[in-house]
Amino acid sequence: MNISASALTATRLRMDVITENMAGANTTRTANGEPYRRKFVVFQERTNDRSFASFINRAKKNVGGVRVLEIGTDMSEFKLDYNPSHPDADENGYVRMPNVEVVQEMTDMMAAYRAYEANITALNTLKDMAVKTLEIGR
């Protein structure tokens, strides 16, 4: 259950970051004066160390799963959009737009949703198995 719970928590954060990216897809000026930069989530296996004692402790506590290592920032180039009437246009009429591709974000959101759904299914299956196991003793 801890493994599925960790995956649900991490996936939920991933969906929040994707939502933030979609919200900032047209933001041409942030607090630092640049357009919004796309963010991404980096997952890591949730473990402690590789010693034998640590392995035994993890087995006892059922530690495992995934954790968020970091929320990174995509440093790829901004897109240029010709719009001389925009307040953020440069002297040539180009506006630097965020490096967010909405279609890619929607694809990532669907993948995150499927992962979330799969972990809920695994959690429910585990719960059903535990209930069935308890019914054996009756």
N, CA, C and O atoms as CSV, one atom per row, in Angstrom:
chain,resi,resn,atom,element,x,y,z
A,1,MET,N,N,0.824,-1.195,0.000
A,1,MET,CA,C,0.000,0.000,0.000
A,1,MET,C,C,0.863,1.253,0.000
A,1,MET,O,O,0.511,2.258,-0.618
A,2,ASN,N,N,2.014,1.189,0.706
A,2,ASN,CA,C,2.905,2.345,0.746
A,2,ASN,C,C,3.465,2.675,-0.636
A,2,ASN,O,O,3.649,3.844,-0.976
A,3,ILE,N,N,3.731,1.647,-1.419
A,3,ILE,CA,C,4.276,1.864,-2.760
A,3,ILE,C,C,3.248,2.580,-3.631
A,3,ILE,O,O,3.575,3.557,-4.304
A,4,SER,N,N,2.010,2.098,-3.620
A,4,SER,CA,C,0.953,2.757,-4.404
A,4,SER,C,C,0.696,4.167,-3.895
A,4,SER,O,O,0.469,5.077,-4.691
A,5,ALA,N,N,0.727,4.359,-2.592
A,5,ALA,CA,C,0.502,5.691,-2.027
A,5,ALA,C,C,1.593,6.661,-2.464
A,5,ALA,O,O,1.307,7.817,-2.777
A,6,SER,N,N,2.839,6.198,-2.486
A,6,SER,CA,C,3.925,7.080,-2.925
A,6,SER,C,C,3.771,7.438,-4.396
A,6,SER,O,O,4.028,8.572,-4.801
A,7,ALA,N,N,3.349,6.462,-5.190
A,7,ALA,CA,C,3.137,6.730,-6.618
A,7,ALA,C,C,1.982,7.702,-6.832
A,7,ALA,O,O,2.059,8.571,-7.701
A,8,LEU,N,N,0.919,7.566,-6.052
A,8,LEU,CA,C,-0.216,8.493,-6.171
A,8,LEU,C,C,0.201,9.917,-5.814
A,8,LEU,O,O,-0.181,10.869,-6.495
A,9,THR,N,N,0.982,10.058,-4.752
A,9,THR,CA,C,1.442,11.383,-4.335
A,9,THR,C,C,2.341,12.015,-5.392
A,9,THR,O,O,2.171,13.183,-5.741
A,10,ALA,N,N,3.293,11.245,-5.896
A,10,ALA,CA,C,4.220,11.761,-6.903
A,10,ALA,C,C,3.495,12.098,-8.205
A,10,ALA,O,O,3.777,13.119,-8.832
A,11,THR,N,N,2.569,11.245,-8.605
A,11,THR,CA,C,1.828,11.478,-9.852
A,11,THR,C,C,0.921,12.688,-9.718
A,11,THR,O,O,0.743,13.442,-10.676
A,12,ARG,N,N,0.351,12.879,-8.548
A,12,ARG,CA,C,-0.490,14.054,-8.324
A,12,ARG,C,C,0.333,15.336,-8.469
A,12,ARG,O,O,-0.132,16.308,-9.064
A,13,LEU,N,N,1.550,15.340,-7.930
A,13,LEU,CA,C,2.424,16.498,-8.090
A,13,LEU,C,C,2.766,16.713,-9.560
A,13,LEU,O,O,2.800,17.849,-10.033
A,14,ARG,N,N,3.017,15.623,-10.282
A,14,ARG,CA,C,3.295,15.728,-11.720
A,14,ARG,C,C,2.117,16.379,-12.448
A,14,ARG,O,O,2.319,17.236,-13.307
A,15,MET,N,N,0.889,15.978,-12.109
A,15,MET,CA,C,-0.294,16.578,-12.746
A,15,MET,C,C,-0.416,18.060,-12.380
A,15,MET,O,O,-0.833,18.866,-13.211
A,16,ASP,N,N,-0.057,18.424,-11.151
A,16,ASP,CA,C,-0.088,19.835,-10.752
A,16,ASP,C,C,0.911,20.654,-11.561
A,16,ASP,O,O,0.602,21.768,-11.982
A,17,VAL,N,N,2.104,20.112,-11.780
A,17,VAL,CA,C,3.126,20.820,-12.558
A,17,VAL,C,C,2.677,20.960,-14.009
A,17,VAL,O,O,2.865,22.016,-14.613
A,18,ILE,N,N,2.091,19.916,-14.571
A,18,ILE,CA,C,1.588,19.985,-15.948
A,18,ILE,C,C,0.499,21.049,-16.051
A,18,ILE,O,O,0.463,21.814,-17.015
A,19,THR,N,N,-0.385,21.098,-15.059
A,19,THR,CA,C,-1.440,22.112,-15.052
A,19,THR,C,C,-0.847,23.512,-14.991
A,19,THR,O,O,-1.321,24.420,-15.673
A,20,GLU,N,N,0.185,23.689,-14.177
A,20,GLU,CA,C,0.864,24.988,-14.096
A,20,GLU,C,C,1.473,25.358,-15.450
A,20,GLU,O,O,1.408,26.515,-15.866
A,21,ASN,N,N,2.066,24.374,-16.138
A,21,ASN,CA,C,2.635,24.627,-17.463
A,21,ASN,C,C,1.565,25.102,-18.440
A,21,ASN,O,O,1.779,26.057,-19.186
A,22,MET,N,N,0.414,24.436,-18.433
A,22,MET,CA,C,-0.654,24.829,-19.354
A,22,MET,C,C,-1.186,26.218,-19.003
A,22,MET,O,O,-1.540,26.994,-19.890
A,23,ALA,N,N,-1.241,26.527,-17.711
A,23,ALA,CA,C,-1.710,27.852,-17.300
A,23,ALA,C,C,-0.737,28.941,-17.747
A,23,ALA,O,O,-1.157,30.052,-18.072
A,24,GLY,N,N,0.549,28.631,-17.765
A,24,GLY,CA,C,1.553,29.614,-18.158
A,24,GLY,C,C,1.904,29.618,-19.632
A,24,GLY,O,O,2.834,30.311,-20.043
A,25,ALA,N,N,1.180,28.862,-20.430
A,25,ALA,CA,C,1.517,28.701,-21.851
A,25,ALA,C,C,1.483,30.000,-22.649
A,25,ALA,O,O,2.109,30.079,-23.707
A,26,ASN,N,N,0.778,31.009,-22.178
A,26,ASN,CA,C,0.712,32.289,-22.892
A,26,ASN,C,C,1.253,33.447,-22.066
A,26,ASN,O,O,1.021,34.608,-22.402
A,27,THR,N,N,1.971,33.144,-20.990
A,27,THR,CA,C,2.503,34.181,-20.109
A,27,THR,C,C,3.834,34.677,-20.670
A,27,THR,O,O,4.831,33.956,-20.648
A,28,THR,N,N,3.842,35.892,-21.165
A,28,THR,CA,C,5.042,36.446,-21.799
A,28,THR,C,C,5.952,37.182,-20.827
A,28,THR,O,O,7.081,37.523,-21.179
A,29,ARG,N,N,5.479,37.433,-19.608
A,29,ARG,CA,C,6.312,38.142,-18.636
A,29,ARG,C,C,6.023,37.624,-17.236
A,29,ARG,O,O,4.889,37.673,-16.758
A,30,THR,N,N,7.070,37.127,-16.591
A,30,THR,CA,C,6.958,36.669,-15.206
A,30,THR,C,C,7.676,37.668,-14.306
A,30,THR,O,O,8.090,38.727,-14.778
A,31,ALA,N,N,7.830,37.361,-13.038
A,31,ALA,CA,C,8.469,38.266,-12.077
A,31,ALA,C,C,9.911,38.595,-12.466
A,31,ALA,O,O,10.403,39.685,-12.176
A,32,ASN,N,N,10.590,37.641,-13.130
A,32,ASN,CA,C,11.978,37.898,-13.525
A,32,ASN,C,C,12.083,38.576,-14.889
A,32,ASN,O,O,13.190,38.799,-15.379
A,33,GLY,N,N,10.954,38.905,-15.506
A,33,GLY,CA,C,10.957,39.626,-16.778
A,33,GLY,C,C,10.973,38.750,-18.013
A,33,GLY,O,O,10.822,39.250,-19.127
A,34,GLU,N,N,11.152,37.466,-17.838
A,34,GLU,CA,C,11.169,36.529,-18.968
A,34,GLU,C,C,9.807,35.879,-19.127
A,34,GLU,O,O,8.970,35.949,-18.227
A,35,PRO,N,N,9.583,35.244,-20.276
A,35,PRO,CA,C,8.367,34.437,-20.410
A,35,PRO,C,C,8.412,33.240,-19.447
A,35,PRO,O,O,9.466,32.886,-18.919
A,36,TYR,N,N,7.260,32.640,-19.239
A,36,TYR,CA,C,7.168,31.455,-18.377
A,36,TYR,C,C,8.030,30.343,-18.966
A,36,TYR,O,O,8.041,30.137,-20.179
A,37,ARG,N,N,8.747,29.633,-18.112
A,37,ARG,CA,C,9.534,28.461,-18.537
A,37,ARG,C,C,8.843,27.193,-18.057
A,37,ARG,O,O,8.395,27.093,-16.914
A,38,ARG,N,N,8.773,26.235,-18.962
A,38,ARG,CA,C,8.159,24.947,-18.673
A,38,ARG,C,C,8.900,24.258,-17.538
A,38,ARG,O,O,10.126,24.326,-17.445
A,39,LYS,N,N,8.130,23.588,-16.667
A,39,LYS,CA,C,8.699,22.806,-15.571
A,39,LYS,C,C,8.413,21.327,-15.818
A,39,LYS,O,O,7.481,20.977,-16.543
A,40,PHE,N,N,9.216,20.477,-15.215
A,40,PHE,CA,C,9.006,19.034,-15.314
A,40,PHE,C,C,9.394,18.379,-13.999
A,40,PHE,O,O,10.167,18.932,-13.217
A,41,VAL,N,N,8.848,17.197,-13.771
A,41,VAL,CA,C,9.074,16.466,-12.522
A,41,VAL,C,C,10.012,15.300,-12.791
A,41,VAL,O,O,9.859,14.580,-13.777
A,42,VAL,N,N,10.980,15.124,-11.910
A,42,VAL,CA,C,11.911,13.998,-12.001
A,42,VAL,C,C,11.613,13.063,-10.835
A,42,VAL,O,O,11.675,13.465,-9.673
A,43,PHE,N,N,11.287,11.807,-11.158
A,43,PHE,CA,C,11.013,10.801,-10.143
A,43,PHE,C,C,12.278,9.997,-9.852
A,43,PHE,O,O,13.181,9.887,-10.681
A,44,GLN,N,N,12.304,9.443,-8.648
A,44,GLN,CA,C,13.393,8.562,-8.256
A,44,GLN,C,C,12.820,7.437,-7.410
A,44,GLN,O,O,11.855,7.627,-6.669
A,45,GLU,N,N,13.429,6.263,-7.531
A,45,GLU,CA,C,13.021,5.148,-6.674
A,45,GLU,C,C,13.253,5.540,-5.227
A,45,GLU,O,O,14.282,6.125,-4.892
A,46,ARG,N,N,12.295,5.217,-4.371
A,46,ARG,CA,C,12.396,5.570,-2.962
A,46,ARG,C,C,13.086,4.438,-2.212
A,46,ARG,O,O,12.471,3.418,-1.901
A,47,THR,N,N,14.353,4.627,-1.931
A,47,THR,CA,C,15.134,3.659,-1.160
A,47,THR,C,C,16.062,4.421,-0.235
A,47,THR,O,O,16.245,5.630,-0.375
A,48,ASN,N,N,16.636,3.714,0.694
A,48,ASN,CA,C,17.623,4.325,1.584
A,48,ASN,C,C,19.009,3.970,1.075
A,48,ASN,O,O,19.501,4.602,0.140
A,49,ASP,N,N,19.640,2.985,1.664
A,49,ASP,CA,C,20.936,2.553,1.166
A,49,ASP,C,C,20.842,1.092,0.740
A,49,ASP,O,O,19.773,0.486,0.810
A,50,ARG,N,N,21.945,0.542,0.307
A,50,ARG,CA,C,21.952,-0.811,-0.236
A,50,ARG,C,C,22.534,-1.846,0.728
A,50,ARG,O,O,22.839,-2.961,0.305
A,51,SER,N,N,22.695,-1.511,2.006
A,51,SER,CA,C,23.254,-2.467,2.946
A,51,SER,C,C,22.237,-3.572,3.248
A,51,SER,O,O,21.036,-3.402,3.039
A,52,PHE,N,N,22.734,-4.689,3.734
A,52,PHE,CA,C,21.857,-5.817,4.046
A,52,PHE,C,C,20.868,-5.445,5.155
A,52,PHE,O,O,19.690,-5.796,5.081
A,53,ALA,N,N,21.345,-4.739,6.175
A,53,ALA,CA,C,20.468,-4.326,7.278
A,53,ALA,C,C,19.367,-3.410,6.760
A,53,ALA,O,O,18.213,-3.511,7.178
A,54,SER,N,N,19.728,-2.525,5.858
A,54,SER,CA,C,18.735,-1.615,5.283
A,54,SER,C,C,17.699,-2.399,4.476
A,54,SER,O,O,16.511,-2.078,4.498
A,55,PHE,N,N,18.158,-3.426,3.767
A,55,PHE,CA,C,17.243,-4.259,2.998
A,55,PHE,C,C,16.235,-4.944,3.921
A,55,PHE,O,O,15.043,-4.984,3.617
A,56,ILE,N,N,16.703,-5.473,5.030
A,56,ILE,CA,C,15.823,-6.138,5.988
A,56,ILE,C,C,14.832,-5.136,6.578
A,56,ILE,O,O,13.646,-5.440,6.707
A,57,ASN,N,N,15.311,-3.945,6.935
A,57,ASN,CA,C,14.419,-2.919,7.479
A,57,ASN,C,C,13.364,-2.496,6.472
A,57,ASN,O,O,12.206,-2.292,6.837
A,58,ARG,N,N,13.748,-2.362,5.215
A,58,ARG,CA,C,12.771,-2.000,4.179
A,58,ARG,C,C,11.739,-3.110,4.014
A,58,ARG,O,O,10.554,-2.832,3.832
A,59,ALA,N,N,12.176,-4.354,4.075
A,59,ALA,CA,C,11.245,-5.468,3.943
A,59,ALA,C,C,10.246,-5.479,5.091
A,59,ALA,O,O,9.069,-5.779,4.891
A,60,LYS,N,N,10.709,-5.153,6.289
A,60,LYS,CA,C,9.814,-5.119,7.452
A,60,LYS,C,C,8.811,-3.978,7.348
A,60,LYS,O,O,7.642,-4.135,7.702
A,61,LYS,N,N,9.268,-2.843,6.866
A,61,LYS,CA,C,8.418,-1.656,6.802
A,61,LYS,C,C,7.688,-1.515,5.475
A,61,LYS,O,O,6.859,-0.619,5.320
A,62,ASN,N,N,7.980,-2.375,4.526
A,62,ASN,CA,C,7.384,-2.306,3.189
A,62,ASN,C,C,7.692,-0.961,2.523
A,62,ASN,O,O,6.835,-0.366,1.868
A,63,VAL,N,N,8.931,-0.496,2.704
A,63,VAL,CA,C,9.360,0.766,2.090
A,63,VAL,C,C,9.719,0.491,0.639
A,63,VAL,O,O,10.340,-0.526,0.330
A,64,GLY,N,N,9.346,1.356,-0.209
A,64,GLY,CA,C,9.632,1.249,-1.630
A,64,GLY,C,C,8.822,2.295,-2.343
A,64,GLY,O,O,8.299,3.217,-1.718
A,65,GLY,N,N,8.718,2.166,-3.606
A,65,GLY,CA,C,7.898,3.098,-4.361
A,65,GLY,C,C,8.723,4.151,-5.054
A,65,GLY,O,O,9.830,3.894,-5.527
A,66,VAL,N,N,8.164,5.341,-5.103
A,66,VAL,CA,C,8.774,6.422,-5.866
A,66,VAL,C,C,8.665,7.721,-5.068
A,66,VAL,O,O,7.767,7.892,-4.244
A,67,ARG,N,N,9.594,8.621,-5.334
A,67,ARG,CA,C,9.533,9.946,-4.728
A,67,ARG,C,C,9.928,10.966,-5.786
A,67,ARG,O,O,10.539,10.624,-6.798
A,68,VAL,N,N,9.575,12.208,-5.542
A,68,VAL,CA,C,9.952,13.275,-6.456
A,68,VAL,C,C,11.349,13.735,-6.075
A,68,VAL,O,O,11.573,14.206,-4.959
A,69,LEU,N,N,12.277,13.599,-6.995
A,69,LEU,CA,C,13.652,14.025,-6.767
A,69,LEU,C,C,13.763,15.539,-6.900
A,69,LEU,O,O,14.391,16.200,-6.073
A,70,GLU,N,N,13.144,16.084,-7.952
A,70,GLU,CA,C,13.200,17.522,-8.160
A,70,GLU,C,C,12.125,17.958,-9.154
A,70,GLU,O,O,11.585,17.156,-9.916
A,71,ILE,N,N,11.842,19.238,-9.118
A,71,ILE,CA,C,11.034,19.862,-10.161
A,71,ILE,C,C,12.003,20.717,-10.951
A,71,ILE,O,O,12.483,21.747,-10.476
A,72,GLY,N,N,12.284,20.270,-12.172
A,72,GLY,CA,C,13.266,20.950,-13.007
A,72,GLY,C,C,12.628,22.015,-13.882
A,72,GLY,O,O,11.406,22.083,-14.015
A,73,THR,N,N,13.465,22.835,-14.469
A,73,THR,CA,C,13.027,23.885,-15.377
A,73,THR,C,C,13.610,23.613,-16.748
A,73,THR,O,O,14.815,23.402,-16.882
A,74,ASP,N,N,12.770,23.616,-17.762
A,74,ASP,CA,C,13.190,23.389,-19.147
A,74,ASP,C,C,13.872,24.657,-19.652
A,74,ASP,O,O,13.236,25.706,-19.761
A,75,MET,N,N,15.144,24.563,-19.957
A,75,MET,CA,C,15.912,25.723,-20.384
A,75,MET,C,C,15.998,25.843,-21.914
A,75,MET,O,O,16.870,26.545,-22.427
A,76,SER,N,N,15.117,25.177,-22.632
A,76,SER,CA,C,15.128,25.297,-24.087
A,76,SER,C,C,14.722,26.709,-24.505
A,76,SER,O,O,14.172,27.475,-23.714
A,77,GLU,N,N,15.002,27.030,-25.749
A,77,GLU,CA,C,14.747,28.372,-26.280
A,77,GLU,C,C,13.261,28.712,-26.257
A,77,GLU,O,O,12.403,27.839,-26.393
A,78,PHE,N,N,12.981,29.991,-26.082
A,78,PHE,CA,C,11.607,30.468,-26.186
A,78,PHE,C,C,11.203,30.509,-27.657
A,78,PHE,O,O,12.049,30.627,-28.544
A,79,LYS,N,N,9.912,30.411,-27.897
A,79,LYS,CA,C,9.390,30.543,-29.256
A,79,LYS,C,C,9.233,32.027,-29.561
A,79,LYS,O,O,8.952,32.823,-28.665
A,80,LEU,N,N,9.413,32.395,-30.816
A,80,LEU,CA,C,9.202,33.777,-31.236
A,80,LEU,C,C,7.910,33.866,-32.023
A,80,LEU,O,O,7.641,33.055,-32.909
A,81,ASP,N,N,7.115,34.874,-31.679
A,81,ASP,CA,C,5.830,35.085,-32.335
A,81,ASP,C,C,5.810,36.529,-32.841
A,81,ASP,O,O,6.045,37.467,-32.079
A,82,TYR,N,N,5.527,36.695,-34.133
A,82,TYR,CA,C,5.487,38.043,-34.693
A,82,TYR,C,C,4.157,38.688,-34.339
A,82,TYR,O,O,3.098,38.266,-34.803
A,83,ASN,N,N,4.236,39.729,-33.499
A,83,ASN,CA,C,3.053,40.452,-33.063
A,83,ASN,C,C,3.507,41.848,-32.610
A,83,ASN,O,O,3.673,42.094,-31.415
A,84,PRO,N,N,3.707,42.769,-33.585
A,84,PRO,CA,C,4.269,44.085,-33.245
A,84,PRO,C,C,3.402,44.915,-32.300
A,84,PRO,O,O,3.909,45.848,-31.678
A,85,SER,N,N,2.110,44.604,-32.173
A,85,SER,CA,C,1.244,45.390,-31.296
A,85,SER,C,C,1.266,44.895,-29.841
A,85,SER,O,O,0.674,45.531,-28.969
A,86,HIS,N,N,1.926,43.794,-29.578
A,86,HIS,CA,C,2.004,43.240,-28.222
A,86,HIS,C,C,2.922,44.111,-27.363
A,86,HIS,O,O,3.963,44.554,-27.846
A,87,PRO,N,N,2.567,44.364,-26.112
A,87,PRO,CA,C,3.413,45.217,-25.248
A,87,PRO,C,C,4.808,44.645,-24.987
A,87,PRO,O,O,5.723,45.400,-24.656
A,88,ASP,N,N,4.991,43.337,-25.127
A,88,ASP,CA,C,6.299,42.726,-24.899
A,88,ASP,C,C,7.077,42.490,-26.189
A,88,ASP,O,O,8.089,41.789,-26.173
A,89,ALA,N,N,6.629,43.056,-27.297
A,89,ALA,CA,C,7.319,42.873,-28.578
A,89,ALA,C,C,8.650,43.622,-28.557
A,89,ALA,O,O,8.767,44.700,-27.973
A,90,ASP,N,N,9.656,43.020,-29.212
A,90,ASP,CA,C,10.946,43.699,-29.315
A,90,ASP,C,C,10.903,44.709,-30.469
A,90,ASP,O,O,9.849,44.931,-31.064
A,91,GLU,N,N,12.045,45.313,-30.777
A,91,GLU,CA,C,12.090,46.343,-31.815
A,91,GLU,C,C,11.759,45.807,-33.205
A,91,GLU,O,O,11.415,46.583,-34.096
A,92,ASN,N,N,11.859,44.490,-33.404
A,92,ASN,CA,C,11.516,43.872,-34.688
A,92,ASN,C,C,10.076,43.359,-34.717
A,92,ASN,O,O,9.639,42.832,-35.740
A,93,GLY,N,N,9.335,43.500,-33.629
A,93,GLY,CA,C,7.943,43.072,-33.573
A,93,GLY,C,C,7.740,41.648,-33.087
A,93,GLY,O,O,6.623,41.134,-33.143
A,94,TYR,N,N,8.796,41.002,-32.612
A,94,TYR,CA,C,8.693,39.618,-32.144
A,94,TYR,C,C,8.504,39.569,-30.635
A,94,TYR,O,O,9.127,40.321,-29.886
A,95,VAL,N,N,7.642,38.677,-30.217
A,95,VAL,CA,C,7.376,38.447,-28.793
A,95,VAL,C,C,7.954,37.085,-28.426
A,95,VAL,O,O,7.706,36.091,-29.110
A,96,ARG,N,N,8.720,37.045,-27.353
A,96,ARG,CA,C,9.218,35.749,-26.868
A,96,ARG,C,C,8.082,35.072,-26.099
A,96,ARG,O,O,7.547,35.612,-25.130
A,97,MET,N,N,7.740,33.886,-26.561
A,97,MET,CA,C,6.647,33.124,-25.956
A,97,MET,C,C,7.218,31.974,-25.131
A,97,MET,O,O,8.335,31.527,-25.392
A,98,PRO,N,N,6.470,31.490,-24.143
A,98,PRO,CA,C,6.941,30.379,-23.304
A,98,PRO,C,C,7.304,29.143,-24.129
A,98,PRO,O,O,6.789,28.934,-25.228
A,99,ASN,N,N,8.195,28.341,-23.576
A,99,ASN,CA,C,8.623,27.106,-24.240
A,99,ASN,C,C,7.708,25.933,-23.880
A,99,ASN,O,O,8.173,24.818,-23.648
A,100,VAL,N,N,6.421,26.199,-23.839
A,100,VAL,CA,C,5.417,25.196,-23.486
A,100,VAL,C,C,4.649,24.802,-24.743
A,100,VAL,O,O,4.121,25.659,-25.452
A,101,GLU,N,N,4.592,23.505,-25.010
A,101,GLU,CA,C,3.769,22.964,-26.098
A,101,GLU,C,C,2.524,22.365,-25.455
A,101,GLU,O,O,2.610,21.348,-24.767
A,102,VAL,N,N,1.376,22.981,-25.673
A,102,VAL,CA,C,0.143,22.555,-25.007
A,102,VAL,C,C,-0.222,21.116,-25.383
A,102,VAL,O,O,-0.701,20.363,-24.535
A,103,VAL,N,N,-0.005,20.728,-26.631
A,103,VAL,CA,C,-0.332,19.355,-27.052
A,103,VAL,C,C,0.540,18.358,-26.284
A,103,VAL,O,O,0.049,17.317,-25.849
A,104,GLN,N,N,1.818,18.668,-26.116
A,104,GLN,CA,C,2.711,17.790,-25.354
A,104,GLN,C,C,2.278,17.722,-23.891
A,104,GLN,O,O,2.326,16.659,-23.272
A,105,GLU,N,N,1.859,18.855,-23.347
A,105,GLU,CA,C,1.400,18.874,-21.950
A,105,GLU,C,C,0.131,18.037,-21.788
A,105,GLU,O,O,-0.022,17.330,-20.792
A,106,MET,N,N,-0.766,18.112,-22.750
A,106,MET,CA,C,-1.993,17.296,-22.689
A,106,MET,C,C,-1.653,15.812,-22.770
A,106,MET,O,O,-2.255,14.996,-22.073
A,107,THR,N,N,-0.688,15.462,-23.619
A,107,THR,CA,C,-0.246,14.067,-23.717
A,107,THR,C,C,0.359,13.611,-22.396
A,107,THR,O,O,0.077,12.510,-21.924
A,108,ASP,N,N,1.195,14.464,-21.799
A,108,ASP,CA,C,1.783,14.131,-20.494
A,108,ASP,C,C,0.705,13.993,-19.421
A,108,ASP,O,O,0.791,13.121,-18.556
A,109,MET,N,N,-0.308,14.855,-19.481
A,109,MET,CA,C,-1.397,14.788,-18.500
A,109,MET,C,C,-2.170,13.477,-18.636
A,109,MET,O,O,-2.531,12.861,-17.634
A,110,MET,N,N,-2.420,13.054,-19.869
A,110,MET,CA,C,-3.126,11.776,-20.073
A,110,MET,C,C,-2.293,10.614,-19.548
A,110,MET,O,O,-2.838,9.693,-18.940
A,111,ALA,N,N,-0.977,10.641,-19.773
A,111,ALA,CA,C,-0.104,9.579,-19.266
A,111,ALA,C,C,-0.083,9.584,-17.737
A,111,ALA,O,O,-0.119,8.523,-17.115
A,112,ALA,N,N,-0.025,10.755,-17.137
A,112,ALA,CA,C,-0.040,10.855,-15.677
A,112,ALA,C,C,-1.366,10.366,-15.116
A,112,ALA,O,O,-1.403,9.685,-14.091
A,113,TYR,N,N,-2.450,10.714,-15.790
A,113,TYR,CA,C,-3.777,10.257,-15.349
A,113,TYR,C,C,-3.864,8.736,-15.400
A,113,TYR,O,O,-4.397,8.110,-14.484
A,114,ARG,N,N,-3.341,8.142,-16.471
A,114,ARG,CA,C,-3.363,6.675,-16.589
A,114,ARG,C,C,-2.525,6.025,-15.492
A,114,ARG,O,O,-2.916,4.996,-14.941
A,115,ALA,N,N,-1.378,6.617,-15.173
A,115,ALA,CA,C,-0.542,6.084,-14.096
A,115,ALA,C,C,-1.263,6.195,-12.758
A,115,ALA,O,O,-1.217,5.273,-11.943
A,116,TYR,N,N,-1.927,7.323,-12.534
A,116,TYR,CA,C,-2.691,7.525,-11.299
A,116,TYR,C,C,-3.804,6.487,-11.200
A,116,TYR,O,O,-4.014,5.872,-10.154
A,117,GLU,N,N,-4.505,6.308,-12.304
A,117,GLU,CA,C,-5.600,5.334,-12.357
A,117,GLU,C,C,-5.095,3.910,-12.107
A,117,GLU,O,O,-5.740,3.141,-11.394
A,118,ALA,N,N,-3.948,3.558,-12.688
A,118,ALA,CA,C,-3.382,2.221,-12.497
A,118,ALA,C,C,-2.997,1.989,-11.040
A,118,ALA,O,O,-3.184,0.891,-10.516
A,119,ASN,N,N,-2.465,3.007,-10.389
A,119,ASN,CA,C,-2.086,2.859,-8.980
A,119,ASN,C,C,-3.302,2.764,-8.074
A,119,ASN,O,O,-3.259,2.062,-7.064
A,120,ILE,N,N,-4.376,3.449,-8.408
A,120,ILE,CA,C,-5.615,3.304,-7.636
A,120,ILE,C,C,-6.169,1.890,-7.807
A,120,ILE,O,O,-6.642,1.285,-6.845
A,121,THR,N,N,-6.109,1.369,-9.025
A,121,THR,CA,C,-6.565,0.001,-9.282
A,121,THR,C,C,-5.732,-1.002,-8.481
A,121,THR,O,O,-6.277,-1.936,-7.893
A,122,ALA,N,N,-4.408,-0.806,-8.459
A,122,ALA,CA,C,-3.538,-1.704,-7.692
A,122,ALA,C,C,-3.858,-1.618,-6.204
A,122,ALA,O,O,-3.896,-2.638,-5.515
A,123,LEU,N,N,-4.085,-0.413,-5.711
A,123,LEU,CA,C,-4.419,-0.221,-4.302
A,123,LEU,C,C,-5.749,-0.894,-3.955
A,123,LEU,O,O,-5.863,-1.552,-2.920
A,124,ASN,N,N,-6.743,-0.732,-4.812
A,124,ASN,CA,C,-8.045,-1.373,-4.576
A,124,ASN,C,C,-7.945,-2.893,-4.644
A,124,ASN,O,O,-8.598,-3.590,-3.868
A,125,THR,N,N,-7.138,-3.410,-5.559
A,125,THR,CA,C,-6.950,-4.859,-5.664
A,125,THR,C,C,-6.295,-5.400,-4.403
A,125,THR,O,O,-6.695,-6.442,-3.886
A,126,LEU,N,N,-5.289,-4.691,-3.911
A,126,LEU,CA,C,-4.627,-5.101,-2.676
A,126,LEU,C,C,-5.596,-5.091,-1.506
A,126,LEU,O,O,-5.593,-6.000,-0.675
A,127,LYS,N,N,-6.420,-4.062,-1.448
A,127,LYS,CA,C,-7.416,-3.965,-0.373
A,127,LYS,C,C,-8.406,-5.129,-0.463
A,127,LYS,O,O,-8.731,-5.739,0.556
A,128,ASP,N,N,-8.886,-5.444,-1.664
A,128,ASP,CA,C,-9.811,-6.566,-1.848
A,128,ASP,C,C,-9.168,-7.889,-1.457
A,128,ASP,O,O,-9.819,-8.744,-0.856
A,129,MET,N,N,-7.887,-8.061,-1.795
A,129,MET,CA,C,-7.184,-9.284,-1.419
A,129,MET,C,C,-7.076,-9.407,0.090
A,129,MET,O,O,-7.228,-10.502,0.633
A,130,ALA,N,N,-6.817,-8.304,0.774
A,130,ALA,CA,C,-6.716,-8.332,2.232
A,130,ALA,C,C,-8.053,-8.704,2.862
A,130,ALA,O,O,-8.091,-9.464,3.829
A,131,VAL,N,N,-9.141,-8.178,2.329
A,131,VAL,CA,C,-10.478,-8.506,2.842
A,131,VAL,C,C,-10.772,-9.983,2.617
A,131,VAL,O,O,-11.280,-10.657,3.513
A,132,LYS,N,N,-10.458,-10.490,1.431
A,132,LYS,CA,C,-10.683,-11.915,1.139
A,132,LYS,C,C,-9.868,-12.797,2.055
A,132,LYS,O,O,-10.337,-13.847,2.496
A,133,THR,N,N,-8.646,-12.377,2.343
A,133,THR,CA,C,-7.790,-13.150,3.247
A,133,THR,C,C,-8.396,-13.224,4.640
A,133,THR,O,O,-8.367,-14.274,5.280
A,134,LEU,N,N,-8.940,-12.114,5.104
A,134,LEU,CA,C,-9.585,-12.104,6.427
A,134,LEU,C,C,-10.836,-12.972,6.446
A,134,LEU,O,O,-11.177,-13.532,7.488
A,135,GLU,N,N,-11.527,-13.096,5.315
A,135,GLU,CA,C,-12.735,-13.915,5.252
A,135,GLU,C,C,-12.423,-15.405,5.283
A,135,GLU,O,O,-13.306,-16.205,5.592
A,136,ILE,N,N,-11.200,-15.798,4.973
A,136,ILE,CA,C,-10.830,-17.220,4.972
A,136,ILE,C,C,-10.955,-17.806,6.370
A,136,ILE,O,O,-11.355,-18.960,6.523
A,137,GLY,N,N,-10.620,-17.027,7.385
A,137,GLY,CA,C,-10.654,-17.503,8.761
A,137,GLY,C,C,-12.039,-17.681,9.342
A,137,GLY,O,O,-12.170,-18.212,10.444
A,138,ARG,N,N,-13.061,-17.264,8.654
A,138,ARG,CA,C,-14.427,-17.370,9.196
A,138,ARG,C,C,-14.981,-18.729,9.067
A,138,ARG,O,O,-16.116,-18.975,9.475
